[in-house]
Amino acid sequence: TNNAVYFKEGRVYSFKFIANICDTSLCHTDYDWLFLNATPGVQVLHNLFFGDNNRRTVRAYTGATGTVIVGNVFYATDEAIDVDAASQAGTLSDRNVFYTMGTRVGRWGGTTYANLGLWQAASSQDANSINSSPEFTDYAGGDYRPDTGSPLIGMGSFSGIGNDSLGNVYKSVPSAGPCEVDWTRPIAPSRLPTSRLSA
């Protein structure tokens, strides 16, 4: 948890996945990025997923019940969340920010939904989530802190998540994504991600 790095792909087995910066375009095209296979109760909290390779970003599959997907930013992804019928029980997705560039927000029980409204109606998930540009401080420069007026500010959910990816303590009403808002504290150059992993 709490890793300000770029991941090639994710595989999670019974733990929390918190405050990570994830370039999903680096995932092999045969894989979903974060594949929760028969792994109940995983918490996916306050991450940034960006980039796209036409694969699902977070997939709860074959009995991954009770998955919690809260406070994340899905930036320029296509089909951010996929929950199959066997994983729906107890699953909660909410207070996420979607900025999808494709034609699919998510898949629920095998049916794909093209926009957030359709996804919300079919899944009864993400009632407090929004579809909006996240307005980072400097996306191109790798500064993923919320900028002034960003919809990420106060969008998250405090669930004992501790520090963000830069070591800052999340506020009691935290920002969505891996970086808490903090305009008074500059980021040391060594803390900024400067390169991506090779595919």
Salt bridges, closest charged atoms under 4 A:
GLU9 OE2 - ARG11 NH2 3.81
ASP23 OD2 - ARG196 NH1 3.01
ASP30 OD2 - HIS28 ND1 3.65
ASP32 OD1 - ARG55 NH2 3.95
ASP32 OD1 - ARG56 NE 2.97
ASP32 OD2 - ARG59 NH1 2.86
ASP78 OD2 - ARG104 NH2 3.34
GLU79 OE1 - ARG104 NH1 3.39
GLU79 OE2 - ARG107 NE 3.19
ASP82 OD2 - ARG56 NH1 3.07
ASP82 OD2 - ARG59 NE 3.55
ASP82 OD2 - ARG107 NE 3.81
ASP143 OD2 - ARG145 NH2 2.85
